[in-house]
């Protein structure tokens, strides 16, 4: 006799894709990460030319160090949102979370390397000294990171957009930077973020495929309408700082929204799919503001 889940459990499980599917997505992502590893010591630190850094370069490096160094907060959020302990977890939910955990550990390792290499760059370039920087990062790092979303598709969509936006920013910053070690570093960071985006694109795609465009688009629109880059509401001086950086690098994070539209278009049943058109027009209105 098949056990019937209480309605609340049944509703909760519909928020997940098949554990076997995320297992395969995680396997591919972790495998890709393993073949593209790099170490901080690989950078040609002896070639660093601090005199080539502009005031804007220094400001941007400080800014992105704050963002990347908040990895303990990001990881804590996802571990809380997708727990891997507790007998009250349904087996299917636990299996999903357990497979996602494998990706999280690989991802966190890479993001920690980003934080560490940017910290070292600041010190090597004379932007800050070790003790002052440690305290400065701690002041912001101890602030809690949270997202205003209630289901996995929303959380994963947020992360998809954030990873793409970060990738685009590093690429844009590299086009205006001239210091050779910084340019090499930005290339490595952008390449990592592109892989992270690829994983979340596949995961969001799996949700859309399982639940359909009509059921998924409201969650996607909710994320885009409330999207803020990490630390936007907690980092002191974030908005003024970010606007100056955006002007200096010709960067607009809403460009990342187009990646979501392209992803979702693959699941449209026709060129005139109502849900697809709705999302595309929604993004156009946001970007036109």
BELDA-V586164 format. One record per backbone hydrogen bond with DSSP energy under -1.0 kcal/mol. CO is the residue of the C=O (numbers start at 1). NH is the residue of the N-H. E is the energy in kcal/mol with one decimal. If there is no record, write none. Layout:
BEGIN
co: {CO & CO}
nh: {NH & NH}
e: {E & E}
END
This chain:
BEGIN
co: {6 & 7 & 8 & 9 & 10 & 12 & 13 & 18 & 18 & 19 & 20 & 21 & 22 & 23 & 24 & 25 & 26 & 27 & 28 & 29 & 30 & 31 & 39 & 40 & 43 & 44 & 45 & 49 & 50 & 54 & 55 & 56 & 57 & 58 & 59 & 60 & 61 & 62 & 63 & 64 & 65 & 68 & 70 & 71 & 72 & 73 & 74 & 75 & 76 & 77 & 78 & 86 & 90 & 91 & 92 & 93 & 94 & 95 & 96 & 97 & 98 & 99 & 100 & 101 & 102 & 103 & 104 & 105 & 106 & 107 & 108 & 109 & 110 & 111 & 112 & 113 & 114 & 115 & 116 & 117 & 118 & 119 & 120 & 121 & 122 & 122 & 123 & 129 & 130 & 131 & 132 & 133 & 134 & 135 & 136 & 137 & 138 & 140 & 151 & 152 & 153 & 154 & 155 & 156 & 157 & 158 & 159 & 160 & 161 & 162 & 163 & 164 & 165 & 166 & 167 & 168 & 169 & 170 & 171 & 173 & 173 & 179 & 180 & 181 & 182 & 183 & 184 & 185 & 186 & 187 & 188 & 189 & 190 & 191 & 192 & 193 & 194 & 195 & 196 & 197 & 198 & 199 & 200 & 201 & 202 & 203 & 204 & 205 & 206 & 207 & 208 & 212 & 213 & 216 & 217 & 218 & 219 & 220 & 221 & 229 & 231 & 231 & 235 & 237 & 238 & 239 & 240 & 241 & 242 & 243 & 244 & 245 & 246 & 252 & 253 & 254 & 255 & 257 & 258 & 259 & 260 & 261 & 263 & 264 & 265 & 270 & 273 & 274 & 275 & 276 & 277 & 278 & 279 & 280 & 281 & 282 & 283 & 284 & 286}
nh: {10 & 11 & 12 & 13 & 14 & 15 & 16 & 21 & 22 & 23 & 24 & 25 & 26 & 27 & 28 & 29 & 30 & 31 & 32 & 33 & 34 & 35 & 42 & 43 & 45 & 47 & 48 & 52 & 53 & 58 & 59 & 60 & 61 & 62 & 63 & 64 & 65 & 66 & 67 & 68 & 69 & 71 & 74 & 75 & 76 & 77 & 78 & 79 & 80 & 81 & 82 & 89 & 94 & 95 & 96 & 97 & 98 & 99 & 100 & 101 & 102 & 103 & 104 & 105 & 106 & 107 & 108 & 109 & 110 & 111 & 112 & 113 & 114 & 115 & 116 & 117 & 118 & 119 & 120 & 121 & 122 & 123 & 124 & 125 & 127 & 128 & 126 & 133 & 134 & 135 & 136 & 137 & 138 & 139 & 140 & 141 & 142 & 143 & 155 & 156 & 157 & 158 & 159 & 160 & 161 & 162 & 163 & 164 & 165 & 166 & 167 & 168 & 169 & 170 & 171 & 172 & 173 & 174 & 175 & 176 & 177 & 183 & 184 & 185 & 186 & 187 & 188 & 189 & 190 & 191 & 192 & 193 & 194 & 195 & 196 & 197 & 198 & 199 & 200 & 201 & 202 & 203 & 204 & 205 & 206 & 207 & 208 & 209 & 210 & 211 & 212 & 216 & 217 & 220 & 221 & 222 & 223 & 224 & 225 & 232 & 234 & 235 & 238 & 241 & 242 & 243 & 244 & 245 & 246 & 247 & 248 & 249 & 251 & 255 & 256 & 257 & 258 & 261 & 262 & 263 & 264 & 265 & 266 & 267 & 268 & 273 & 277 & 278 & 279 & 280 & 281 & 282 & 283 & 284 & 285 & 286 & 287 & 288 & 289}
e: {-2.4 & -2.7 & -2.0 & -2.4 & -1.4 & -1.4 & -1.8 & -1.1 & -1.7 & -2.1 & -1.5 & -2.2 & -2.8 & -2.3 & -2.1 & -2.2 & -2.9 & -2.0 & -2.5 & -2.2 & -2.1 & -1.4 & -1.5 & -1.2 & -2.0 & -1.9 & -1.6 & -2.2 & -1.8 & -2.2 & -2.1 & -2.9 & -2.5 & -2.1 & -2.3 & -2.9 & -1.6 & -1.6 & -1.6 & -2.7 & -2.5 & -1.1 & -1.9 & -2.8 & -2.1 & -1.9 & -2.0 & -2.4 & -2.0 & -2.3 & -2.0 & -1.8 & -2.8 & -2.7 & -2.1 & -2.6 & -3.0 & -2.0 & -2.4 & -2.3 & -1.0 & -1.0 & -2.5 & -2.2 & -1.4 & -3.2 & -3.1 & -1.7 & -1.6 & -2.6 & -2.5 & -1.6 & -1.9 & -2.2 & -2.6 & -2.8 & -2.1 & -2.0 & -2.4 & -2.3 & -2.3 & -1.9 & -3.3 & -2.6 & -2.4 & -1.2 & -1.0 & -2.6 & -2.2 & -1.9 & -2.2 & -2.8 & -1.9 & -2.0 & -1.1 & -3.2 & -1.8 & -1.6 & -1.9 & -3.0 & -2.3 & -2.5 & -1.9 & -2.4 & -2.4 & -2.6 & -2.8 & -2.1 & -2.8 & -2.3 & -2.3 & -2.6 & -2.2 & -2.4 & -2.0 & -2.4 & -3.1 & -2.0 & -1.0 & -1.0 & -1.7 & -2.2 & -2.0 & -2.6 & -2.7 & -1.8 & -1.9 & -2.5 & -2.5 & -1.9 & -2.0 & -2.5 & -2.0 & -1.4 & -2.1 & -2.6 & -2.0 & -1.8 & -2.0 & -2.6 & -2.0 & -2.2 & -2.9 & -2.2 & -1.9 & -1.7 & -2.4 & -2.5 & -2.0 & -2.9 & -2.5 & -1.5 & -3.0 & -1.8 & -2.9 & -2.0 & -1.9 & -2.2 & -2.5 & -1.9 & -1.2 & -2.7 & -2.0 & -2.3 & -3.4 & -2.1 & -1.7 & -2.0 & -2.7 & -2.2 & -2.0 & -1.7 & -1.9 & -2.0 & -1.7 & -1.3 & -1.1 & -1.7 & -2.5 & -2.0 & -2.6 & -2.2 & -1.1 & -2.1 & -1.2 & -1.9 & -2.8 & -2.4 & -2.1 & -2.5 & -2.6 & -2.1 & -2.5 & -2.1 & -2.2 & -1.9 & -2.6 & -1.3 & -1.1}
END
